[in-house]
Amino acid sequence: MKNRLKDYGNQVFNEYIGYRPNSSSVKPVHIANGLFRLITGESYSVDALNEWIIRWKQGKEIRTASDIREKYYDAFDETGFDDDEINKLRHFLNIVFNADNAAYPSANNTVLTISSKTQVRSSVSLESNINYFLYNLLSANIDGKISECIDLIKDSLNDESDDLSRVVAPLTNFAKKNSVDIRKNAFISGDVERRLRSSFDLLAINERQSGNKLLSLERIIIFSCFAVINHLSSKILDLSKSYNKDDRVPMLFCADDSLAAVRYASEETILITKLTIEEFFDKGLEEVLKKEGYDRFSHEEILDRINHLKMEDSSKRTTNRQDEDEKRKSYKALYLGFYEQDRDPYKAFIKATRFKLFADEYDTDPTRFVISLGGRMALLAPRAQGGGRKRYSPDPLILEVLLYTILRSKQRLTLSEFGKVLWERFGIIIGANPEEDYENLTKWKVSQITPGDLAGELSRNAEKIADVLISMGYGKRYADGVTVIYLRR
């Protein structure tokens, strides 16, 4: 590869992180498609359904009802439909199967909402290898067993008795089936993965009892998105000697906008996520560059290496694209700036390389990937892209999904116990144990910069979150003030 700089970044993604969090266009449906394809071992062409749901392109009708009637004559019953009825059906199919707006006039990159295996298509680039990370996590043998999630997903996708699958069944006759080669590399490499895997396993057990395949698939994908974000932000805990096994990267869930100190502190925990992700990437660069002896290079040798490192063929498309000499000049300036801070050439080169990679070689860095995916799955607020500083403010559906990953049937937890399990499993803070939660935030220096009464607002935040769960039927508040959280059955 000519661009050696970018090659370093690709090695970190492919060999160290295990997926490619360098796009702000990844949507939950991309993650679902990739994971489901690996689990079923099958993919299908989605051209027929895509042509039904995509009627317009840039305001112009590209497929009329007459076109649909002529091409898909065999999909209609004897009564037939007039043009208005066909277009109404197409409208509703678009709402259902293009919920993530990932369908396009050409089916080449279209990814559909999936109700059964026949909507699972071949690979698209926006899957970003996340499907392999998740599949390996689920298929790793723990106590001689793979995750129950795999069989649950397979059974759900093979079951086409639900209303959505039956509605589009006439169109699946037009789909071409392909087999998929599954590259197995299943392993669990640390405590972060073990906690996520145990959460997937419990989610599957609880979903087996729910009996609603569509809701089960939705919950699995919502948690899959959360698992990727949690892994990317927390994996450094397993890799750096600066942390111990009890440490967690805090995710302060903010109930609403009314608690200003909690809101601000939640925004600060997003910044902590940014720092731990950067540390994770730097750790990967450290391992990659060590193979070429960079850890033994002197300051002068690092400068010489920068002078001769190949950096052409930048993938970043800009109207003011740097040539190789200009890129090298800014690369050297970054290195010298970091070197002046602590006079460590190896650390300075790692930091300069990360900055240069995400300035020139990739359109999005891993932090913006988290912000984008977190917004799309309704974990962060404001939901819109941009929209100011982000905070952890999960939709009630996410709270419900998390309940299914930590609680067993008939298990009851006080609000305090619930808060402790959330912290232990994911690093989530809701304020259910105000003193402990405040102390955990203090360890990450959040409380030192938060205006207002953060300690006082934490307990109110927990009560507000409990109110949401109670309104959904997942808890009860008794006359003595004790709040209990449980699964609804």
ZATORDO-916889 format. One record per residue (C-alpha): y, x, z; residue in one letter; chain. Coordinates in nm, 2 decimals. Layout:
<atoms>
     py     px     pz type mol
      Y      X      Z    a   A
...
</atoms>
This chain:
<atoms>
     py     px     pz type mol
   0.00   0.00   0.00    m   A
   0.34   0.15  -0.11    k   A
   0.54   0.01   0.18    n   A
   0.40   0.20   0.47    r   A
   0.64   0.04   0.71    l   A
   0.52  -0.31   0.63    k   A
   0.17  -0.18   0.65    d   A
   0.22  -0.10   1.01    y   A
   0.33  -0.45   1.09    g   A
   0.04  -0.60   0.90    n   A
  -0.20  -0.39   1.09    q   A
  -0.05  -0.52   1.42    v   A
  -0.09  -0.88   1.30    f   A
  -0.43  -0.85   1.15    n   A
  -0.61  -0.61   1.38    e   A
  -0.43  -0.65   1.71    y   A
  -0.27  -0.99   1.75    i   A
  -0.54  -1.16   1.53    g   A
  -0.30  -1.39   1.34    y   A
   0.03  -1.38   1.16    r   A
   0.32  -1.54   1.36    p   A
   0.58  -1.45   1.11    n   A
   0.67  -1.78   0.95    s   A
   0.89  -2.06   1.07    s   A
   0.72  -2.30   0.83    s   A
   0.39  -2.33   1.00    v   A
   0.32  -2.69   1.10    k   A
   0.05  -2.85   1.32    p   A
  -0.12  -2.99   1.01    v   A
  -0.17  -2.63   0.87    h   A
  -0.34  -2.53   1.20    i   A
  -0.56  -2.84   1.19    a   A
  -0.66  -2.78   0.82    n   A
  -0.76  -2.42   0.88    g   A
  -0.95  -2.48   1.20    l   A
  -1.13  -2.79   1.07    f   A
  -1.24  -2.62   0.75    r   A
  -1.40  -2.34   0.94    l   A
  -1.58  -2.58   1.17    i   A
  -1.71  -2.81   0.90    t   A
  -1.78  -2.53   0.65    g   A
  -1.64  -2.75   0.38    e   A
  -1.32  -2.82   0.19    s   A
  -1.22  -3.09  -0.06    y   A
  -0.97  -3.12  -0.34    s   A
  -0.69  -3.35  -0.23    v   A
  -0.53  -3.42  -0.57    d   A
  -0.61  -3.79  -0.58    a   A
  -0.46  -3.88  -0.24    l   A
  -0.17  -3.65  -0.30    n   A
  -0.09  -3.82  -0.63    e   A
  -0.09  -4.16  -0.45    w   A
   0.14  -4.05  -0.16    i   A
   0.39  -3.84  -0.36    i   A
   0.59  -4.08  -0.58    r   A
   0.92  -3.90  -0.60    w   A
   1.06  -3.55  -0.68    k   A
   1.42  -3.48  -0.63    q   A
   1.50  -3.85  -0.65    g   A
   1.31  -3.91  -0.97    k   A
   0.99  -4.11  -0.99    e   A
   0.71  -3.88  -1.12    i   A
   0.42  -4.11  -1.08    r   A
   0.46  -4.48  -1.15    t   A
   0.23  -4.76  -1.03    a   A
   0.12  -4.79  -1.39    s   A
   0.02  -4.42  -1.39    d   A
  -0.18  -4.47  -1.07    i   A
  -0.35  -4.79  -1.20    r   A
  -0.45  -4.61  -1.52    e   A
  -0.58  -4.29  -1.37    k   A
  -0.75  -4.45  -1.06    y   A
  -0.88  -4.77  -1.21    y   A
  -1.22  -4.72  -1.04    d   A
  -1.05  -4.72  -0.70    a   A
  -0.94  -5.08  -0.73    f   A
  -1.15  -5.38  -0.65    d   A
  -1.19  -5.69  -0.88    e   A
  -0.88  -5.86  -0.74    t   A
  -0.65  -5.57  -0.83    g   A
  -0.30  -5.51  -0.72    f   A
   0.04  -5.56  -0.89    d   A
   0.29  -5.28  -0.91    d   A
   0.48  -5.38  -0.59    d   A
   0.16  -5.39  -0.39    e   A
   0.05  -5.05  -0.52    i   A
   0.39  -4.89  -0.43    n   A
   0.38  -5.05  -0.09    k   A
   0.04  -4.91  -0.02    l   A
   0.16  -4.57  -0.15    r   A
   0.45  -4.59   0.09    h   A
   0.23  -4.65   0.39    f   A
  -0.02  -4.39   0.29    l   A
   0.27  -4.14   0.27    n   A
   0.38  -4.23   0.62    i   A
   0.02  -4.17   0.76    v   A
  -0.11  -3.88   0.55    f   A
   0.22  -3.69   0.51    n   A
   0.33  -3.72   0.87    a   A
   0.42  -3.35   0.89    d   A
   0.59  -3.35   0.55    n   A
   0.35  -3.09   0.42    a   A
   0.26  -3.27   0.09    a   A
   0.43  -3.18  -0.23    y   A
   0.44  -3.30  -0.60    p   A
   0.18  -3.04  -0.68    s   A
  -0.13  -3.04  -0.46    a   A
  -0.16  -2.66  -0.47    n   A
   0.01  -2.62  -0.13    n   A
  -0.03  -2.98   0.00    t   A
  -0.19  -3.02   0.34    v   A
  -0.26  -3.37   0.46    l   A
  -0.29  -3.55   0.79    t   A
  -0.66  -3.53   0.85    i   A
  -0.87  -3.83   0.96    s   A
  -1.20  -3.71   0.82    s   A
  -1.35  -3.41   0.65    k   A
  -1.25  -3.54   0.30    t   A
  -0.89  -3.46   0.38    q   A
  -0.97  -3.09   0.47    v   A
  -0.86  -2.87   0.18    r   A
  -0.89  -2.51   0.08    s   A
  -0.69  -2.23   0.25    s   A
  -0.31  -2.22   0.23    v   A
  -0.10  -1.92   0.33    s   A
   0.08  -2.11   0.61    l   A
  -0.24  -2.12   0.81    e   A
  -0.15  -1.76   0.89    s   A
  -0.50  -1.67   1.01    n   A
  -0.44  -1.89   1.32    i   A
  -0.75  -2.08   1.23    n   A
  -0.96  -1.77   1.27    y   A
  -0.81  -1.69   1.61    f   A
  -0.89  -2.05   1.73    l   A
  -1.23  -2.06   1.57    y   A
  -1.33  -1.73   1.73    n   A
  -1.20  -1.85   2.07    l   A
  -1.41  -2.17   2.04    l   A
  -1.72  -2.01   1.90    s   A
  -1.75  -1.72   2.14    a   A
  -2.06  -1.74   2.36    n   A
  -1.97  -1.80   2.73    i   A
  -2.28  -1.84   2.95    d   A
  -2.48  -1.86   2.62    g   A
  -2.28  -2.16   2.49    k   A
  -2.01  -2.21   2.23    i   A
  -1.73  -2.46   2.31    s   A
  -1.82  -2.83   2.31    e   A
  -1.49  -2.87   2.10    c   A
  -1.67  -2.74   1.79    i   A
  -1.94  -3.02   1.79    d   A
  -1.67  -3.27   1.89    l   A
  -1.45  -3.18   1.59    i   A
  -1.75  -3.17   1.36    k   A
  -1.88  -3.51   1.47    d   A
  -1.53  -3.66   1.45    s   A
  -1.47  -3.54   1.10    l   A
  -1.81  -3.65   0.98    n   A
  -1.75  -4.00   1.11    d   A
  -1.56  -4.20   0.85    e   A
  -1.59  -4.53   1.01    s   A
  -1.23  -4.54   1.14    d   A
  -0.97  -4.75   0.97    d   A
  -0.77  -4.46   0.81    l   A
  -1.08  -4.30   0.65    s   A
  -1.21  -4.64   0.52    r   A
  -0.87  -4.72   0.36    v   A
  -0.88  -4.40   0.15    v   A
  -1.25  -4.40   0.09    a   A
  -1.22  -4.51  -0.27    p   A
  -1.01  -4.20  -0.34    l   A
  -1.25  -3.96  -0.18    t   A
  -1.49  -4.03  -0.47    n   A
  -1.24  -3.82  -0.68    f   A
  -1.25  -3.53  -0.44    a   A
  -1.45  -3.21  -0.53    k   A
  -1.64  -3.06  -0.24    k   A
  -1.66  -2.68  -0.18    n   A
  -1.85  -2.47   0.07    s   A
  -1.66  -2.23   0.29    v   A
  -1.78  -1.89   0.40    d   A
  -1.71  -1.85   0.77    i   A
  -1.63  -1.50   0.90    r   A
  -1.76  -1.48   1.25    k   A
  -1.59  -1.24   1.49    n   A
  -1.61  -1.44   1.81    a   A
  -1.50  -1.27   2.13    f   A
  -1.30  -1.33   2.44    i   A
  -1.09  -1.02   2.52    s   A
  -0.91  -1.11   2.84    g   A
  -0.81  -1.35   3.11    d   A
  -0.56  -1.53   2.88    v   A
  -0.83  -1.62   2.63    e   A
  -1.07  -1.72   2.91    r   A
  -0.82  -1.96   3.06    r   A
  -0.75  -2.12   2.72    l   A
  -1.12  -2.14   2.63    r   A
  -1.20  -2.32   2.96    s   A
  -0.91  -2.56   2.89    s   A
  -1.06  -2.64   2.54    f   A
  -1.40  -2.69   2.69    d   A
  -1.27  -2.94   2.95    l   A
  -1.06  -3.12   2.69    l   A
  -1.38  -3.17   2.48    a   A
  -1.57  -3.31   2.78    i   A
  -1.30  -3.56   2.85    n   A
  -1.26  -3.66   2.49    e   A
  -1.63  -3.73   2.46    r   A
  -1.57  -4.00   2.71    q   A
  -1.26  -4.14   2.54    s   A
  -1.44  -4.26   2.22    g   A
  -1.13  -4.25   2.00    n   A
  -1.19  -3.99   1.73    k   A
  -0.84  -4.00   1.58    l   A
  -0.67  -3.95   1.92    l   A
  -0.92  -3.68   2.01    s   A
  -0.84  -3.48   1.69    l   A
  -0.47  -3.52   1.76    e   A
  -0.50  -3.40   2.12    r   A
  -0.71  -3.10   2.01    i   A
  -0.46  -2.99   1.75    i   A
  -0.16  -3.04   1.99    i   A
  -0.34  -2.82   2.24    f   A
  -0.43  -2.57   1.97    s   A
  -0.06  -2.53   1.89    c   A
   0.02  -2.49   2.26    f   A
  -0.27  -2.24   2.30    a   A
  -0.13  -2.02   2.02    v   A
   0.22  -2.02   2.19    i   A
   0.07  -1.95   2.53    n   A
  -0.14  -1.67   2.40    h   A
   0.13  -1.50   2.20    l   A
   0.37  -1.51   2.50    s   A
   0.12  -1.42   2.77    s   A
  -0.13  -1.18   2.62    k   A
   0.07  -0.88   2.73    i   A
  -0.05  -0.97   3.09    l   A
  -0.40  -0.85   2.99    d   A
  -0.28  -0.54   2.81    l   A
   0.00  -0.38   3.02    s   A
  -0.06  -0.20   3.36    k   A
   0.28  -0.33   3.46    s   A
   0.12  -0.67   3.54    y   A
  -0.16  -0.78   3.77    n   A
  -0.42  -1.06   3.73    k   A
  -0.21  -1.31   3.93    d   A
   0.10  -1.27   3.71    d   A
   0.19  -1.54   3.47    r   A
   0.47  -1.57   3.21    v   A
   0.67  -1.87   3.33    p   A
   0.72  -2.18   3.12    m   A
   0.96  -2.40   3.32    l   A
   0.91  -2.76   3.21    f   A
   1.24  -2.95   3.23    c   A
   1.21  -3.32   3.29    a   A
   1.54  -3.42   3.13    d   A
   1.91  -3.31   3.09    d   A
   2.03  -3.44   3.42    s   A
   1.92  -3.13   3.62    l   A
   2.16  -2.86   3.50    a   A
   2.01  -2.57   3.70    a   A
   1.66  -2.65   3.59    v   A
   1.77  -2.69   3.23    r   A
   1.94  -2.35   3.24    y   A
   1.64  -2.19   3.41    a   A
   1.41  -2.34   3.15    s   A
   1.62  -2.19   2.87    e   A
   1.60  -1.85   3.05    e   A
   1.22  -1.88   3.05    t   A
   1.23  -1.91   2.67    i   A
   1.42  -1.57   2.67    l   A
   1.14  -1.43   2.89    i   A
   0.89  -1.55   2.63    t   A
   1.09  -1.36   2.37    k   A
   1.07  -1.04   2.57    l   A
   0.70  -1.07   2.65    t   A
   0.62  -1.13   2.28    i   A
   0.82  -0.82   2.18    e   A
   0.63  -0.63   2.44    e   A
   0.30  -0.76   2.30    f   A
   0.40  -0.65   1.95    f   A
   0.52  -0.31   2.07    d   A
   0.18  -0.27   2.24    k   A
   0.01  -0.33   1.91    g   A
   0.24  -0.09   1.73    l   A
   0.16   0.17   1.99    e   A
  -0.21   0.14   1.92    e   A
  -0.16   0.15   1.54    v   A
   0.08   0.44   1.54    l   A
  -0.13   0.64   1.79    k   A
  -0.40   0.66   1.52    k   A
  -0.16   0.87   1.31    e   A
  -0.06   1.09   1.60    g   A
   0.29   0.95   1.66    y   A
   0.24   0.98   2.03    d   A
   0.23   1.36   1.99    r   A
   0.53   1.39   1.76    f   A
   0.85   1.56   1.87    s   A
   1.19   1.41   1.81    h   A
   1.24   1.63   1.50    e   A
   0.89   1.54   1.37    e   A
   0.97   1.17   1.41    i   A
   1.29   1.21   1.21    l   A
   1.11   1.40   0.94    d   A
   0.85   1.12   0.93    r   A
   1.12   0.86   0.88    i   A
   1.26   1.07   0.60    n   A
   0.93   1.06   0.41    h   A
   0.79   0.72   0.51    l   A
   0.75   0.49   0.21    k   A
   0.95   0.17   0.24    m   A
   0.99   0.02  -0.10    e   A
   0.88  -0.32  -0.22    d   A
   1.05  -0.51   0.06    s   A
   0.93  -0.87   0.07    s   A
   1.26  -1.00   0.20    k   A
   1.45  -1.18  -0.08    r   A
   1.82  -1.14  -0.04    t   A
   2.11  -1.11  -0.28    t   A
   2.21  -0.79  -0.11    n   A
   1.87  -0.62  -0.10    r   A
   1.88  -0.27   0.04    q   A
   1.73   0.02  -0.17    d   A
   1.49   0.25   0.00    e   A
   1.76   0.51   0.09    d   A
   1.97   0.25   0.26    e   A
   1.67   0.12   0.45    k   A
   1.58   0.46   0.57    r   A
   1.94   0.53   0.68    k   A
   1.95   0.22   0.90    s   A
   1.59   0.29   1.02    y   A
   1.70   0.64   1.14    k   A
   2.01   0.50   1.30    a   A
   1.80   0.25   1.50    l   A
   1.56   0.52   1.61    y   A
   1.84   0.75   1.72    l   A
   2.00   0.46   1.92    g   A
   1.68   0.40   2.11    f   A
   1.61   0.77   2.15    y   A
   1.95   0.82   2.33    e   A
   1.85   0.56   2.59    q   A
   1.55   0.75   2.75    d   A
   1.48   1.05   2.52    r   A
   1.13   0.94   2.45    d   A
   1.07   0.98   2.07    p   A
   0.75   0.77   2.06    y   A
   0.89   0.47   2.24    k   A
   1.21   0.49   2.04    a   A
   1.02   0.49   1.72    f   A
   0.81   0.19   1.82    i   A
   1.12  -0.01   1.90    k   A
   1.30   0.09   1.59    a   A
   1.00   0.01   1.38    t   A
   0.98  -0.34   1.53    r   A
   1.35  -0.41   1.47    f   A
   1.32  -0.28   1.11    k   A
   1.01  -0.48   1.03    l   A
   1.17  -0.81   1.13    f   A
   1.51  -0.72   0.98    a   A
   1.37  -0.63   0.63    d   A
   1.00  -0.70   0.58    e   A
   0.94  -1.04   0.73    y   A
   1.14  -1.36   0.71    d   A
   1.07  -1.46   1.06    t   A
   0.98  -1.28   1.38    d   A
   0.72  -1.40   1.63    p   A
   0.98  -1.54   1.87    t   A
   1.13  -1.77   1.60    r   A
   0.77  -1.87   1.50    f   A
   0.73  -1.99   1.86    v   A
   1.06  -2.17   1.86    i   A
   0.98  -2.34   1.53    s   A
   0.62  -2.44   1.61    l   A
   0.73  -2.55   1.96    g   A
   0.99  -2.78   1.82    g   A
   0.75  -2.93   1.56    r   A
   0.49  -3.01   1.83    m   A
   0.76  -3.15   2.06    a   A
   0.72  -2.88   2.33    l   A
   1.08  -2.76   2.31    l   A
   1.41  -2.93   2.30    a   A
   1.64  -2.98   2.12    p   A
   1.37  -3.07   1.86    r   A
   1.58  -2.99   1.55    a   A
   1.58  -2.65   1.40    q   A
   1.88  -2.46   1.53    g   A
   2.05  -2.70   1.77    g   A
   2.15  -2.45   2.04    g   A
   1.95  -2.29   2.31    r   A
   1.59  -2.42   2.35    k   A
   1.42  -2.52   2.67    r   A
   1.07  -2.63   2.76    y   A
   1.10  -3.01   2.75    s   A
   0.76  -3.15   2.65    p   A
   0.70  -3.49   2.50    d   A
   0.49  -3.72   2.73    p   A
   0.19  -3.68   2.48    l   A
   0.19  -3.30   2.56    i   A
   0.18  -3.38   2.93    l   A
  -0.11  -3.61   2.86    e   A
  -0.30  -3.35   2.66    v   A
  -0.25  -3.09   2.94    l   A
  -0.39  -3.33   3.19    l   A
  -0.71  -3.35   2.98    y   A
  -0.74  -2.97   2.98    t   A
  -0.72  -2.92   3.36    i   A
  -0.86  -3.24   3.52    l   A
  -1.21  -3.37   3.53    r   A
  -1.30  -3.74   3.53    s   A
  -1.25  -3.89   3.88    k   A
  -1.08  -3.58   4.00    q   A
  -0.75  -3.65   4.19    r   A
  -0.48  -3.39   4.26    l   A
  -0.17  -3.42   4.47    t   A
   0.15  -3.34   4.29    l   A
   0.15  -3.00   4.47    s   A
  -0.21  -2.92   4.37    e   A
  -0.13  -3.03   4.01    f   A
   0.16  -2.79   4.00    g   A
  -0.05  -2.50   4.13    k   A
  -0.32  -2.56   3.86    v   A
  -0.06  -2.57   3.59    l   A
   0.08  -2.24   3.71    w   A
  -0.26  -2.08   3.74    e   A
  -0.39  -2.19   3.40    r   A
  -0.08  -2.16   3.18    f   A
   0.22  -2.03   3.38    g   A
   0.38  -2.37   3.37    i   A
   0.63  -2.45   3.64    i   A
   0.73  -2.81   3.71    i   A
   0.88  -2.77   4.06    g   A
   0.60  -2.93   4.25    a   A
   0.59  -2.64   4.49    n   A
   0.96  -2.56   4.51    p   A
   0.94  -2.25   4.73    e   A
   0.66  -2.09   4.54    e   A
   0.80  -2.19   4.20    d   A
   1.14  -2.05   4.30    y   A
   0.97  -1.72   4.41    e   A
   0.78  -1.70   4.08    n   A
   1.10  -1.75   3.88    l   A
   1.27  -1.49   4.10    t   A
   1.01  -1.23   4.01    k   A
   1.12  -1.27   3.65    w   A
   1.49  -1.26   3.76    k   A
   1.55  -1.62   3.65    v   A
   1.69  -1.75   3.97    s   A
   1.94  -1.47   4.00    q   A
   2.14  -1.59   3.70    i   A
   2.10  -1.96   3.72    t   A
   2.41  -2.16   3.82    p   A
   2.38  -2.44   4.06    g   A
   2.11  -2.53   4.32    d   A
   1.79  -2.44   4.13    l   A
   1.58  -2.45   4.45    a   A
   1.70  -2.80   4.53    g   A
   1.66  -2.93   4.18    e   A
   1.30  -2.81   4.13    l   A
   1.15  -3.07   4.35    s   A
   1.35  -3.35   4.18    r   A
   1.23  -3.22   3.85    n   A
   0.87  -3.25   3.96    a   A
   0.92  -3.60   4.08    e   A
   1.07  -3.69   3.74    k   A
   0.77  -3.55   3.56    i   A
   0.54  -3.74   3.80    a   A
   0.73  -4.06   3.71    d   A
   0.65  -4.00   3.34    v   A
   0.28  -3.95   3.42    l   A
   0.27  -4.25   3.65    i   A
   0.43  -4.47   3.38    s   A
   0.15  -4.36   3.15    m   A
  -0.12  -4.46   3.40    g   A
  -0.21  -4.11   3.51    y   A
  -0.09  -4.12   3.87    g   A
   0.03  -4.32   4.17    k   A
   0.29  -4.27   4.43    r   A
   0.19  -4.41   4.77    y   A
   0.41  -4.55   5.05    a   A
   0.40  -4.23   5.25    d   A
   0.56  -4.04   4.96    g   A
   0.24  -3.87   4.84    v   A
   0.19  -3.86   4.47    t   A
  -0.16  -3.83   4.32    v   A
  -0.23  -3.73   3.96    i   A
  -0.56  -3.83   3.79    y   A
  -0.71  -3.92   3.45    l   A
  -0.69  -4.28   3.34    r   A
  -1.03  -4.44   3.28    r   A
</atoms>
